[in-house]
Amino acid sequence: MESGVAEFRGIRAAEVVESIDVLREGSRLASGGFWVLVGTFEGSVRAWRFEDVRRVPAVKEPPAGEGSWEGPAIESWASSLDREEYVAGVTRIRDDIREGEVYQANLCRVLSAPLPAGPDAPGGVPDARALSELLARGNPARYASRIVVPAVGQDPGTWIVSASPELFLGIDGPTVRSSPIKGTAAPGEGMLEKDVAENIMITDLIRNDLSRVAVPGRVGVPELLAEHEHPGLTHLQSTVQVTLAPEFDWTPGMWPAILEGTFPPGSVSGAPKSSALRIIAREETAPRGPYCGAIGWVDADTHSAELAVGIRTFWWEPDGGGTLRFGTGAGITWGSDPEAEWKETELKAHRLIRLASGGRLGA
């Protein structure tokens, strides 16, 4: 069994040589080596240092791998919140907004389906490569990834296949970018006033988050309210860019300071973030795990990093004989219509769940 594999756009990594709890040993991320990082929405952040790292050309249409994906039956998926519960949650959040508790909060639900690994599965886990190749053909995404690290001792390992379109943190030397997505529409439909207001609100939140580690006056918004086409939907995206202050420019204190100020991502929590997190804890009935967390890599040798927001993400855990999970959600503002927000969560999940449940989109 391999000691761990990870694949991102243009990067393949193998052979884990060590792992760290980033919240306790975050200074290590700036000291050298190539690290794969996974942060859960609940706050745990783990990184694995890989020995064998190869830069490979990006391929738009990857060939099918040796294995074939055998996903759960479409009817076997269950939601942590049903339609009635979700709509009621949106209504309560609107009440919170009316009372001045919060301006915006994301309400998410976790879909889960039983998925045994199978007696012949390598490493005793499902074939992540087969699923990632299936998604790459049916739902290509800029920040797609797959990460499989076996559990060893105190290291819980991880199994993730992501088709994330959203950049949490892109770092090149002292330059840091974040591109929040807020606002979703079906093909051919326009954005609502609510989408625009939500995007501006979260862009301002992220600008404030990143300013804590930035050179004063070097915080900009080079992209605001740009519409980006994705498979099956359109997103509204903005970009915040800052220059790191010298005390955080790939110093031991860099990653602890950046993560303390920005994690979990503002686009999937809300504003003010502290109030939104409290409301999320009240309303949601299942942990998000890596969904809405951070997934990506850090190359301390080249002073670069690319972390995606963990949306459009499948993760597998061995509980109950094996369970595949997928999260979907929507940002709630005063202008939200509860039924429309439920439909947005359906829109975001439809294409990927169909692919993972049989390799076709269906009706």
C-alpha positions, 0 to 999 in steps of 0.5 A: 500500500502506498504511504500516501498520494495527492494530485492537484492541477499540475502536481502529483505527490507521493510518499508521505514522510511526516505529518503535523498538526498545523495549529501546534506546529504551523511554523514548520510549513515555512521551513522547507519541503512540499506539504499537503494541507487539509483543514476541516471547517470545525478547526483541525488542520493537518499537513503531510510532507511528501517526498516524491513531488512531480510537476506534470502538464495539466490535461483537460481530458484525463484518460480513464484509469485502470480502476472504474468507479463504483459509487453508491446508488442515487437513491441511497443518499440521505441529507443531514437536513431535509427540505422542511428543516432547511427552510426552517433554518433559513427562516430563523437566520433571517430572524437573526439578521433582523435582530442584528445578530449577523449580516450573512450566514451560510447554512449547509447540509451534508449528504451521505451514502453507504459505500463499502471499500470492497474486499479487493480495494487497494489499501482498504479504501475506495478508488479515489483516482477513478472518482477524480478522473470521472469528475475531471471529465464530467465536472472539470474544476480549476482547483480539483484534487485528490488526497489519500493518506492512510491512518497511522498511529495518531495520524487519522489520515484522509480520503478526499476527492474535490472539484472545488472552483474556489481559491481560499489562498493563493500565495506567490512569494509575498503576494496573497490572493483570495477569490471568494465565490458568493452568488449562484445562478442556473445557466441562462439566469441572472444574479439577484440583488441578494447575490451582489450584496452577499458578494460585496459583504464577504469580499469586505470580510476577506479584505479585513481578514487578510489586512492583518498580515498585509503591508498597510496600503497594499490591500486591493480588490483587482476583481469585483463581481465577475461572473464565471461559468462553471459546469451546470451553473454560474458563480459571482466571484471577486478577488482580494490581493495583498502583500505580506508584511515583512514579519509574515513573509515566509517567516515561522509566524506566517502560517499561524498568523494567516490561518488565525486571521482567515480560517475557516473561509469567510465565504462559507461561514458568514459575517461577522464570522464569530456570530455566523459560526455560532448560528451555524453550530446551532442550525447544522446537525452534522459536522462539515469536515473538510467540506468548507475547510481548506484543501491544497498544498504548500511548497516552502522551498519555492515560497508558493501555496494554493489552498482551495475552499473545500466545496464540491468535495467528496470525502470518505470515512470507514464508519459504518462499513464505509460512508461517502459524504458530500456537502452543499449549502447557500449563503443566507441574507435578509433578502433570501427566500427560504425555498430558493435557498433550498433549490440553490443547494440542490443545484450545487449538488445535482451534477456531482452527486449524479456523476458519483452515483453512476458516472452520468448526469441523468435528468 
